[in-house]
Amino acid sequence: MSRVSQTHPQLVPVPIPDAVATLIGLSLPRPVLQAEIDAFGEVREIRRLRPLNSAEDRQDFEAALGRLARANKTLGAYGPRLIVRGAA
């Protein structure tokens, strides 16, 4: 789970204590929490693959986008504000 609150793009991110992050994680259903973890991992992977230097990088990039979309579908079904952005 992200340890920084990102509720509004113009606000300065505020660190969330570990205990509070744990309580938030415990309040979410396990599939939603796993989808959030997966989504943030895919965003890191997408950013790592930029720039696309080879055909393999492009394939990996497209696969990561697909996995991010699948995780976001789960997150969006639970709450539209949970969707992870930042892959573009």
PEMORA-V430158 format. One record per backbone hydrogen bond with DSSP energy under -0.5 kcal/mol. CO is the residue of the C=O (numbers start at 0). NH is the residue of the N-H. If there is no record, write none. Layout:
# PEMORA-V430158
CO | NH
CO | NH
This chain:
# PEMORA-V430158
2 | 15
7 | 10
13 | 4
14 | 16
16 | 20
17 | 21
18 | 22
19 | 23
20 | 24
21 | 25
22 | 26
23 | 26
23 | 27
24 | 27
28 | 31
28 | 32
29 | 33
30 | 34
31 | 35
32 | 36
33 | 37
34 | 38
35 | 39
36 | 40
37 | 41
38 | 42
39 | 43
40 | 44
41 | 45
42 | 46
43 | 47
44 | 48
46 | 49
50 | 52
53 | 57
54 | 58
55 | 59
56 | 60
57 | 61
58 | 62
59 | 63
60 | 64
61 | 65
62 | 66
63 | 67
64 | 68
65 | 69
66 | 70
67 | 71
68 | 72
69 | 73
70 | 74
71 | 75
72 | 76
73 | 77
74 | 78
78 | 81
79 | 82
